[in-house]
Amino acid sequence: MATLGSYGVRLGESTHRFPRPNRGDNYKRRNAKWRSPQAAVIPNFHLPMRSFEVKNRTSSEDIKSLRLITAIKTPYLPDGRFDLEAYDGLVNMQIENGAEGVIVGGTTGEGQLMSWDEHIMLIGHTVNCFGGSIKVIGNTGSNSTREAIHATEQGFAVGMHAALHINPYYGKTSLEGLISHFDSVLPMGPTIIYNVPSRTGQDIPPRVINTVAQSPNLAGVKECVGNDRIEQYTDNGIVVWSGNDDQCHDARWSHGATGVISVTSNLIPGLMRELMFGGKNPSLNVKLLPLIEWLFEEPNPIGLNTALAQLGVVRPVFRLPYVPLPLAKRVEFVNLVRQIGRQNFVGEKDVQVLNDDDFILVGRY
């Protein structure tokens, strides 16, 4: 208060005097011809921005070459807002350990719990901070074609390198409807189509993929049906990423997959890179399978959120309806970290079990 008082006195006692305007100056201002600042003039500007006006122009060929893409986790502050400091740390660790791309706002990143404003902001933030070091693939898919179009326009406008699109879920459509849905977004830029029937309730059959593959913007497919389907596509020259971490080693080295879009790489990006780049390595694959099985015992991203909190790289905050794994499973994770080696996991803090009371569950944010 003393500081404020003295500051107020100084303001009151200020001896600064400002020059009074000259009446002639007013006359000149009224009669001068106004000119628009040139920097503010953007010819033929319109919204929404179309695909040929995007911030970063990336070809589908640039996306097709990626081997390790991480479906990045979105961390939260105690009030449920994004923890961008922790998020930046997670992305940095991916870059340092050799990941080539990140999926922003996917299932793992809890895009389903975001508003579209949050979604596009996080894509733009990722591009602005890391777009020169890693490919940013925004999950702008929706079961509404109108929403998918609008979100994809916005995503490319803020600079994402490619879009991830799922087939319409819950309110399922026909095969012809699937083709029309994807045809509505493919012209905007490089696109990965995501097939995960366990979540959408509908498989995207090869007939649909073969049809939309005529578009030069189809970078490839994230396929979760299995390695037989992957091989069916790769035999026909369609790029595929495995969507199943437990099958990605065999998919990459025995069935022609380009790589993996991974959840597990949030935790062990260096080992997942080795799995995708280092040639056949069944011993490493077997070593990682218990961790992968642990991650997916409950629906993703419950296991991942719990694990990252135990590693101390994110706050133990969950947006409902997700809740942490129970105590016994958290103890299992500590043992898994010790078996694989703490040095292989992200972060530098010791892994902890955490108490139930350490977790914060947020329903309104």
Salt bridges, closest charged atoms under 4 A:
GLU53 OE1 - HIS46 NE2 3.63
GLU61 OE2 - LYS64 NZ 3.14
ASP79 OD2 - ARG81 NE 2.63
ASP83 OD2 - ARG315 NH1 2.42
ASP88 OD1 - HIS125 NE2 2.70
GLU110 OE2 - LYS73 NZ 3.84
GLU118 OE2 - ARG319 NH2 2.89
GLU153 OE2 - ARG50 NH1 2.37
GLU176 OE2 - ARG207 NH2 2.76
ASP203 OD2 - ARG229 NH2 2.83
GLU223 OE1 - ARG229 NH1 3.88
GLU231 OE1 - HIS255 ND1 2.81
ASP250 OD1 - HIS249 ND1 3.08
GLU297 OE1 - LYS329 NZ 2.52
GLU332 OE2 - LYS329 NZ 3.32
ASP356 OD1 - ARG330 NH2 2.70
